[in-house]
Amino acid sequence: METISLKHYDIFAGPLDSGLPAFLAGLAYSRLFVTVDENTERHCLPRLQAALGGAPFALLRTPAGEQHKNLDTCRLIWQQLMEQEAGRDALLINLGGGVIGDMGGFCAATFKRGIRFIQIPTTLLAQLDASIGGKLGIDFFQLKNSIGLFQDPLAVFIDPAFLGALPAREIRSGFAEAIKHSLIADAAQWEQIRRISSLDSVDWGAAILPSLLIKKRIVEEDPWEKGIRKALNFGHTVGHAVESLALESDAPLLHGEAVAIGMVCEAYLSHRLLGLPLPEVEQISRFIIRIFGRHPIPPRHYPTLLALMRNDKKNEAGLVNFSLINPLGHACINQHCSPELIAESLDYYNALGNE
C-alpha cells in the first residue's frame, strides 16, 4: 500500500483490507457510521464490509446524484445521526464519489460542532480530486459548493478496485482531473496523457499517483486557497457554470464532462489573454473532444452561464476570476476576462468538430 503523507493526515492507496483495519484499530470511537447512496451501497459496501471483518456499523443512506447535494439531503443525514443517538465521539466513513465525500464530510464537520470522519472515494474523480485538500460543501441556489468549509479527514483510503464497478462515463469524467493536473503543473505528464488512445487500457492504480502528488504539492503550499491553490480551478469557472446549467436540463453533465468543456474554453482564453500558442490550444481541444465528445452550448444560454460565473465563489472584487495556463504546465491565477471574451471562448468550443 502506498502512503502519501500530508500535514494533518495520510492518504493510503491500495487494497482496502490492507490498511483500513489496522488504522481503525488505533482509534477510539463510540460508534461507526457509514454514509452511502444506493449505488455505493450495492457496488462498494460489500468490499468495505469485508475489510471491516464483521465490525458493527450503522448505515446513513442518501439519494445518489449531484442534484441531491443540498441542504435537504444534509438534513436527512443529520436526522439519521440524531435518531441513532450519535455522539461527538462517533466516527463517520464516507463511502462514495465526490457528492458523498463533500456532503458527508460537511455533515460530519457540522454535526454537534464536528465529529471525525474518514473518506473512502469510490470514483476516479473523487480519488484524483476530492481526496486532498479538505474542501467540503454542498450546492445552494444553483451554485456548486457555495456553502461549505475546510476540514481535514482523519485519513483517506483509495482502493483502485472500486473503479471496476464504474461505468465508462464515470471513468471518463474522473480523467478530466488528471488532464487538468498535468496542464497546470506538469508539462511532461501532459505529454504522457495526450498519448493515451483508450481509457480502457490505463492502469489506474499507477496513473492515480502522479495526479495525487501534483495536488499534494499545490495544496501544501497553499492550504487555504489564497494563492497558487487557485490553479486547481483551471477549467472550473466555465465548467461549474456549464454543469449547473445542465443540471436543470434533460441532459445533465457529469462534473468532469463539464470541466472538460471548461478546459477547452479556458485554454482558448489563455491564448487570447496570456498568449498560449494557438497550436497548443488546438492540441488540448482535439484531445479533449476525442475523449469526451462534444456537448454544444446554445448561444441563447450564454447570459445564464455568465450570470452563474458572476456568482462563482472564486470571484474577487466583483470580477469573474479565472486560473489560466501559459506555458503548458504552468498556471496563472487571478485572471479576469470580459463577458465578450468569455462568449468568444464558448463560440470557439461550439465551432470544434468531432474527431
C-alpha positions in Angstrom: 0.0 0.0 0.0 1.3 3.4 -1.0 1.2 6.2 1.6 1.1 9.9 0.8 1.6 11.9 3.9 0.1 15.4 4.2 0.5 17.7 7.2 -2.6 16.5 9.1 -3.5 13.1 7.6 -2.3 10.4 5.3 -3.7 9.0 2.0 -3.4 5.3 1.7 -3.6 3.9 -1.8 -4.0 0.2 -2.3 -6.4 -2.7 -1.3 -8.8 -1.5 1.4 -8.3 -4.6 3.6 -4.5 -4.0 3.8 -4.8 -0.7 5.6 -8.2 0.2 7.0 -8.5 -2.5 9.7 -5.2 -1.5 11.3 -6.0 2.2 11.1 -9.4 1.7 12.8 -7.8 -0.5 15.5 -5.7 2.5 16.5 -8.7 4.8 17.1 -11.1 5.1 20.0 -14.7 5.8 19.0 -18.2 5.1 20.4 -20.0 4.1 17.2 -19.1 3.7 13.5 -21.4 5.1 10.8 -21.1 4.7 7.0 -22.6 7.1 4.5 -23.7 5.6 1.2 -26.1 6.2 -1.7 -28.0 3.4 -3.5 -25.1 2.9 -5.9 -22.3 2.6 -3.4 -24.5 0.5 -1.1 -24.9 -2.0 -3.9 -21.5 -1.9 -5.5 -19.0 -0.7 -2.9 -20.3 -1.6 0.6 -19.5 -5.4 0.3 -15.8 -4.5 -0.2 -15.9 -2.3 2.9 -17.7 -4.9 4.9 -15.1 -7.5 4.0 -12.3 -5.1 5.1 -14.1 -4.3 8.4 -14.2 -8.1 9.1 -17.6 -8.1 10.8 -17.1 -4.9 12.9 -20.5 -3.3 13.6 -21.6 -0.1 11.9 -24.8 1.8 11.1 -25.7 3.0 7.6 -26.6 6.5 6.7 -28.5 6.3 3.4 -28.7 9.2 0.9 -30.0 9.5 -2.7 -27.4 9.4 -5.5 -26.6 12.3 -7.7 -25.3 15.9 -7.8 -28.9 17.1 -7.8 -29.2 15.8 -4.2 -26.0 17.6 -2.9 -28.1 20.1 -1.0 -29.4 21.1 2.4 -32.4 18.8 2.2 -30.1 15.8 2.0 -27.9 17.2 4.8 -31.0 17.4 6.9 -31.6 13.7 6.1 -28.1 12.7 7.2 -28.2 14.8 10.4 -31.6 13.3 11.2 -30.3 9.8 10.9 -27.4 10.6 13.1 -29.7 12.1 15.7 -32.2 9.2 15.6 -29.3 6.8 16.1 -28.0 8.9 19.0 -24.6 9.6 17.5 -22.3 11.3 20.0 -19.4 13.7 19.3 -17.0 10.7 19.7 -18.7 8.8 16.8 -16.7 8.1 13.6 -18.2 8.5 10.1 -16.9 6.8 7.0 -18.0 8.4 3.7 -18.1 5.7 1.0 -18.8 7.2 -2.4 -17.9 9.7 -5.0 -17.5 13.4 -4.8 -21.0 14.1 -3.7 -20.8 11.7 -0.8 -17.4 12.9 0.2 -18.2 16.6 0.0 -21.6 16.3 1.6 -20.9 13.6 4.1 -17.8 15.4 5.3 -19.7 18.7 5.5 -22.4 17.0 7.7 -19.7 15.4 9.9 -17.8 18.7 10.3 -21.0 20.5 11.4 -22.9 17.8 13.4 -22.6 18.6 17.1 -19.8 21.1 16.1 -17.9 18.3 14.4 -17.4 14.5 14.5 -14.4 12.7 13.0 -14.6 11.2 9.5 -12.7 9.1 7.0 -13.0 9.4 3.3 -13.2 6.4 1.0 -13.6 7.8 -2.5 -15.0 5.2 -4.9 -15.0 7.1 -8.2 -11.9 8.1 -10.2 -13.0 11.8 -10.0 -13.1 11.6 -6.2 -9.9 9.7 -5.9 -8.0 12.2 -8.1 -9.6 15.4 -6.8 -11.6 15.3 -3.6 -9.1 13.1 -1.7 -6.7 16.0 -1.0 -7.4 19.4 0.4 -10.2 19.2 3.0 -12.8 21.0 0.9 -16.3 20.1 2.0 -19.6 21.6 0.9 -22.9 21.5 -0.9 -24.6 23.3 -3.7 -27.0 26.1 -3.0 -29.2 28.3 -5.3 -27.8 26.5 -8.4 -24.2 27.4 -7.4 -21.8 24.5 -6.9 -20.2 24.1 -3.5 -21.3 27.6 -2.4 -21.9 26.5 1.2 -19.1 24.7 2.9 -15.8 24.8 4.9 -12.3 23.4 5.1 -11.9 20.4 7.4 -9.4 17.5 7.0 -10.5 13.9 7.4 -8.7 11.5 9.7 -7.5 9.6 6.6 -8.3 8.9 3.0 -8.3 5.3 1.6 -8.0 5.0 -2.2 -8.6 1.5 -3.5 -8.5 1.3 -7.3 -10.5 -1.9 -7.2 -13.7 0.2 -6.7 -13.2 1.6 -10.2 -14.1 -1.8 -11.7 -17.7 -1.1 -10.9 -17.8 2.3 -12.6 -19.4 2.9 -16.0 -17.1 4.2 -18.7 -18.7 7.6 -18.5 -17.7 7.9 -14.8 -14.1 6.9 -15.6 -14.0 9.5 -18.4 -15.4 12.2 -16.0 -12.7 11.5 -13.5 -10.0 11.5 -16.1 -10.7 15.2 -16.6 -8.9 15.9 -13.3 -5.8 14.1 -14.4 -5.8 16.2 -17.6 -6.2 19.4 -15.5 -3.4 18.5 -13.1 -0.9 18.0 -15.9 -1.9 21.2 -17.8 -1.4 23.4 -14.7 1.6 21.8 -13.2 3.5 19.2 -15.2 4.0 19.5 -19.0 5.8 16.2 -19.1 2.8 14.5 -17.6 0.6 16.2 -20.2 2.8 14.7 -22.9 2.2 11.2 -21.5 -1.5 11.8 -21.0 -2.2 13.1 -24.5 -0.8 9.9 -26.0 -3.5 7.8 -24.3 -5.6 6.3 -27.1 -8.1 4.5 -24.9 -9.1 4.8 -21.3 -9.8 1.0 -21.2 -6.0 0.4 -21.4 -5.0 2.7 -18.5 -3.6 1.2 -15.3 -5.4 3.4 -12.9 -3.5 2.1 -9.9 -0.3 3.6 -11.3 -2.0 6.6 -13.1 -3.6 8.0 -9.9 -0.3 8.6 -8.0 1.2 11.3 -10.3 -2.0 13.4 -10.1 -2.2 13.0 -6.3 1.4 14.2 -5.9 0.7 17.2 -8.1 -2.3 18.2 -6.0 -0.4 17.4 -2.7 2.3 19.8 -3.7 -0.1 22.6 -4.6 -2.3 22.2 -1.5 0.5 22.0 0.9 1.9 25.2 -0.5 -1.4 27.0 -0.2 -3.9 25.1 2.1 -6.5 28.0 2.3 -6.6 28.8 -1.4 -5.2 32.3 -1.1 -2.7 31.9 -3.9 -1.3 29.0 -6.0 -4.0 26.6 -5.0 -6.4 28.6 -7.2 -4.5 26.9 -10.1 -6.7 23.9 -9.4 -9.7 25.9 -10.6 -8.5 25.7 -14.3 -11.5 24.7 -16.3 -13.8 25.1 -13.4 -15.1 28.7 -13.8 -16.7 27.9 -17.2 -17.1 24.2 -16.2 -19.1 24.8 -13.0 -21.5 27.2 -14.8 -22.0 24.7 -17.6 -22.6 21.9 -15.0 -25.1 24.0 -13.1 -27.0 24.9 -16.2 -27.0 21.2 -17.4 -28.4 20.0 -14.1 -31.5 22.0 -14.8 -31.9 20.3 -18.3 -33.0 16.9 -19.5 -29.3 16.1 -20.3 -27.2 16.7 -17.1 -23.5 16.5 -17.4 -21.1 14.8 -15.0 -18.6 17.1 -13.3 -15.7 16.0 -15.4 -17.6 16.4 -18.6 -18.4 20.0 -17.7 -14.8 20.7 -16.6 -13.6 19.2 -19.9 -15.7 21.9 -21.7 -14.3 24.5 -19.3 -10.7 23.5 -20.0 -11.2 23.9 -23.8 -12.8 27.4 -23.2 -10.2 28.4 -20.7 -7.3 27.2 -22.9 -8.7 29.5 -25.6 -8.9 32.3 -23.0 -5.3 31.5 -22.1 -4.4 32.1 -25.8 -6.4 35.4 -26.0 -5.3 36.8 -22.7 -1.8 35.3 -22.0 -0.5 34.2 -25.4 -0.7 30.5 -25.0 0.2 29.4 -28.6 -2.8 28.5 -30.7 -1.4 25.2 -31.8 -1.2 24.1 -28.1 -4.8 25.2 -27.6 -5.8 23.1 -30.6 -3.8 20.2 -29.3 -5.7 20.4 -25.9 -9.0 20.8 -27.7 -8.5 17.9 -30.1 -7.6 15.5 -27.3 -10.5 16.6 -25.1 -13.0 16.3 -27.9 -11.6 12.9 -28.8 -12.1 11.6 -25.3 -15.2 13.5 -24.2 -17.1 14.2 -27.5 -18.9 17.5 -28.0 -21.8 19.0 -26.0 -22.8 22.1 -27.9 -23.9 25.1 -25.9 -26.7 27.1 -27.5 -25.8 30.8 -27.5 -29.2 31.6 -26.0 -27.8 30.1 -22.8 -24.7 32.4 -22.7 -26.4 35.1 -20.5 -27.4 32.4 -17.9 -23.8 31.0 -17.9 -22.3 34.5 -17.5 -24.7 35.2 -14.6 -23.6 31.9 -12.9 -20.0 32.8 -13.4 -20.5 36.2 -11.9 -21.9 34.4 -8.7 -19.0 32.0 -8.5 -17.4 31.7 -5.1 -13.9 32.2 -6.5 -14.6 35.7 -7.7 -13.0 38.8 -6.1 -13.8 42.5 -6.3 -16.8 41.7 -8.4 -14.7 40.3 -11.2 -15.0 36.8 -12.7 -11.9 35.0 -11.6 -10.1 32.5 -13.9 -7.0 30.3 -13.5 -5.4 30.1 -16.9 -2.3 28.5 -18.3 0.9 29.6 -20.2 3.1 27.9 -20.9 1.7 24.3 -20.7 2.3 23.0 -17.2 2.2 26.5 -15.6 -0.9 28.2 -14.2 -1.5 31.9 -14.0 -4.1 32.7 -11.3 -6.4 35.7 -10.8 -7.1 36.4 -14.4 -10.1 38.4 -15.4 -12.0 38.2 -18.7 -14.7 40.4 -20.2 -18.1 38.9 -20.9 -17.5 39.3 -24.6 -14.2 37.3 -24.4 -15.9 34.5 -22.4 -18.7 34.3 -25.0 -15.9 34.1 -27.7 -14.5 31.1 -25.9 -17.8 29.4 -25.9 -18.1 30.1 -29.6 -14.7 28.6 -30.0 -15.8 25.4 -28.3 -19.1 25.2 -30.3 -17.1 25.5 -33.5 -15.0 22.5 -32.8 -15.7 19.4 -34.9 -15.9 15.8 -33.6 -12.6 14.0 -34.2 
